[in-house]
Amino acid sequence: MKAEAGGIGIAVIGFGNAGRQHVTAVQALPGVRLAAVVETDSAAARRAREAGLPVRPRQEVLADPAVGVVAVCLPPGHRPAVLADAVAAGKHLILEKLPARSPPELRGILDAVARAGLFSTVMFQHRFALPEQLRGKTPERFADAVGTLLISRPRSDAHYREGWRAEPETAVGGVSVHLGAHYLDLACQLLGEPVDVTPLSRTDAAAGIDTELCGHITFRSGARLTVTMTCRASARFEQLTVLGRRDWAEIRAGATAGELDGRALTAPARPAADLRQDVYRELADALRGGPAPDLSRLDRSTGVVAVLDGLLGTHVGTTTRVTA
């Protein structure tokens, strides 16, 4: 695809919190341009227009050959028809997390994109904060490792009892999906394919919408991870710790520390806004003839989708064999 004079045209579908973050990333990145915002909610569309953004109907945007990329920032349950139409229109994809509600749904997206010869990427931007040493074949490095994941992001129960956030078919879950998914994804990047998932305890704000979830995950590499995610504590805290036989790594509040092959490993935290630009930059570079997307590839999300499917779809205390 050749870029237009103003850069690669990108349409953002959905102008909620995530959509606004995508718009900011697009506007800050040279070589791409915001071709449209698509929003059916009248209040959100008005806010977009008041911000000087081009609000256009979805079918018009999908028919526009100057739009090469569609960023889908709708709640997970509102996406299937939009994604099908975007792929049929030949648009490359950036999906907001969580990219799919189940492993079969994700596989369907990946298969459709592959048949159409398109790129599909996902806004798991924290992958770009990993130091280079942790972007390779880390499952072999951390075979038989033990790890812990602790996420605390305060939210009231009322936050999960209104609108689409209270609907499991639309939202998929609560704190685990919308606040814990980024670090669960990082765990899968480091430890590989999950094979067994056991939810150990769970508290819900509404039926199927968790506000606290503890579980255990076993990976094909032999690594084991204990997970606690909550929005019921007042502290904001994010930490993934992995202890291998020789090497170890810890990601805390976006900063990485550890030791690999006897050498200290450190990487500072980076602003989330910069990391979101990295997702767009990787796809834009590919569309200009560079290497295909790597860190942002949608198929690298099979692990986290499978883990969440096991944690949320299984009775507490029951181990589920998962296929990522």
N, C-alpha and C positions, 0 to 999 in steps of 0.2 A: 504494500500500500504506500502510495506517495503522499507525503504531508501536503496539506493546502498551504497557501502563502502565510496564513496566520498560525500555522502549526497543526498538529494532529487534533481533529475535532473530537471532543469528549462530551457525552451527555450523561448527566447524573440523574438517576431516577429515584426520587424520594428526597425530600428536603427536611428531614428530621435532624436529630443530633448528628447522626453518622453522615447524612448527606451534606450537611453544612461543612463538616470536616473534609469531605472529599472535594467540595467546591474550593475550599481554602487551599488544599494541596495543588489542585489544577491551576489555580490562579497564580500560585507562587513559582510554578515550574516553567522555565523557558522551553519553547518548542512544542507546547501543547496549548490548546485553547478551549475554553468552556463554550461549547456550541449550544447547549440547552440545559435547563433544569425541567424535569417532568414531575409534576406534583398535582394530584387530584384533590387533595384537601384544600379548600378555598382559603383558609387562614394561612396555611403554610405557603401556598402559592402567592398570596398577597405579600407575605414577608420577603419572599424571593424577589418579587417585582420591586418592592420598596428598596431592596438592596442593589437594584440596578441589574439584576440577572435576567437573561433571556428565558422566559417560561414558555414552553411549547408543548403541544399534545404529543403523546407517545407515538402514535402511528405516523405522524408527520416526521418525527425525529428518526424513526426506524427507516423511513423511506428516503431519508436525506443521505446521498452518497458522500457528503462532506463529513458525516459523523462516522468515525472509524471505531470508536470504543464506547461501550455503554457500561457505566458503573451502576450496579443495582444495589440500592441502599434501603430497600423495603424490608419489613419484618420477614423472617424466613418463610412463614406460611403464605405470604402474599407474592412470592416470587415465581413459582413454576410457570405460569402462563407468560409472564413477562420474559423470562429466560428463553422459553421456546420461541417466542416471536423475535427476540433479539438474535438468536442463532440463525433462525430462518432468514433474517434480513442480512446476515453476513457480518455481524458486529462482534468484535473482540470483547471480552468480558473482564471486568473487575467486580468481584462480589464482596460485599461487606460480610464480616463474620456474623454468625455462623453460616457457612456457605450452603449447607443443606441440612434437612431435618433428620436424615437417616443415611446409612451407607448405600442402600439401593438408590435413593434419590440422587446422591452425589455421583454414583456410577452412571446414572442416566444422563446427568449433565455432561460428565466427561466424555461419554460415548458420543453424544450429539455434537459436541464441540470438535471432537476428533474427526467425525464424518464430514463436518463442514470445513475442516482445515483451518480452524481459528485458534487463537491463543485464549486461554482462560487463566485468570489470576485471582488472588484473594487478598483482602486487606488484613492479613496477619502480619502487620508491619514490624512487630518486635523481632521477627526473624532477622531483620537487617541490623539489629543491635548486637547480634552474636558476633564475636570476633572470628576472624577467618579460620582459626584452628578448630572451631566448633561448627563449621558449615559443611564439613566433609562427612566421611563415613564414621560418625561417632558411635553408632550402635556397637560396632566391633570394639571400640575403645572402652565403652562402658558396659560390656557384657558382664552379667552377674552383679551389676552395681545395685546399691540400695539408694533410695532417694526420698525426699519429702517435698511436698508442694503446699504452701500455705498462702491463701489469698483472703484478705479482709478488705472489703470496700463497703463502708456503711451506707445503708439504704433503709428507709422505713418499710414496713409491710405494706403500707398504703401505696407505695411506688409500684408494687406488683399486683395490685388489686383493681387497677383501672385500665380501660382500653385494651389494646392488643397484648400488652404485657401480662394480662391475667388469663390469656387464652393459650393453653398448651399446644394446640394445633398450629397456632400462629407464631408464638414466641419460642416454642420448644421447651424452655425451662426458664429459671430465674437467674440467681447469682452464678450458677455454674456456667451457663451459656453466655451470658452477657457481660460478666465481669471476670470469670475464671478461664474462659476459653483461650485467651492469648497465652497464658503460661502453661496450660495443658498442651497447647500446640507446641510450645517450646520443648516441653518434656518429650513429646513424640519426635521432634526433630533430633533430639540428643539420643533417645533410647530406642527408637525404631518402631516396629509394628506391635501394637498391643494384641494380646491373645486372650487374656482373662481379665474381667472387670467385676469387682464386688463392691456394691454400695454397702457401707457399714452403718450409717445413720443418716437421717434426713428430717428437716423441718420445712414445711411449706407455708407460704403466705396465702396462697389460694391453691385449689386442687391442681396438682401437677406443676406448680411454680415454686421452686425451692428457694429458700432464703439461707439455708445452711445444709451442707452436704459433705459427708466424709466417706472415703472409699479407698480401695486398694486396686492397683493395676499391675499385672505381670506382662512383660514384653517378650517377644520371641528371642531377643538377645539374652534372656535370663534376668534382666534387670527388673526390679520391683520398686514401685512408687506408692507411697501413702499420701493421700490427698485430703486436705481440709479447705473448704471454701465457705465463707460466711459473709453476710452483710448485716449480721446482728451485733457485731462488736463495733466500738466507736473508732478503733484505729484503722488507718489505711496502711496496708502491708502486703507486699508481694515478694515471695521468695521461693525459688526452686533450688534445691541442693541435691547434687548427685555425687555419690562416693563410689568410685570404682576400686579395683584391686590396687592400682598404682596412682591413677589420676583422679582428680576431683574438680568439680566446677560448681559455682554458685552464682545465680542471677538474682539480684535483689534490687527492687525498685529500678530496674533497667540497667544496672551496672553489673559487670561480670568480674568475678575473681576466681582463681583456681590454680591448679598446678598440672601441667601436661608434660610427660617425659622428663620430669625433674625440673622443669622450668616454670617460673611464675607466669600466670596468665591474668591480665587485667584489661578491662575495657570500660570506659566511663559510660554513664547513661547518656542517651541522646534524646532531645525533645521528640515527642510523639509526632508532632507536625512535620518534622524533618524526615522521620521514618516513613510517614505516609507518602511524602514526595518520592522516596526511594522506590516504593511500589509502582507508582506511575512512571518513574524514570526507567525502570527495568523494562516495562512493557513498551514504552515509547521508543527506547533504543532498539528493541526487537523489530518494531514496525518500520524503523528506518534502515533495516537490513543488518542489524547487529545480532548477537547471540539470542537465542530464544530465552524467554524468562526462566529463571531458575528458582531463586528463593521464594518468589511470590507465586509459583506454579500452584494451580488449584489441586492437582493430584497429590501434592504434599500434605493435603488436609485430610486424607483418608483416615489417618490415625486418630486425630482429635474428634472427628465425627463419630468414629466407632466407639471411642471412650465415652463420649457423652451419651451415645445411644445406650451403652451398657449401664452407665451410672443412673440414668433417668428412667430407663425402661425395664428395670429389674427390681424385684422386691428386695428390701434391705436384708442383707445376710445371704443372698443367693448369688453365686458366681455364674457369670455368663461367659461362654466362649464366644469371642467376637471375631469377625473377619473384617479387617480394615480395607 
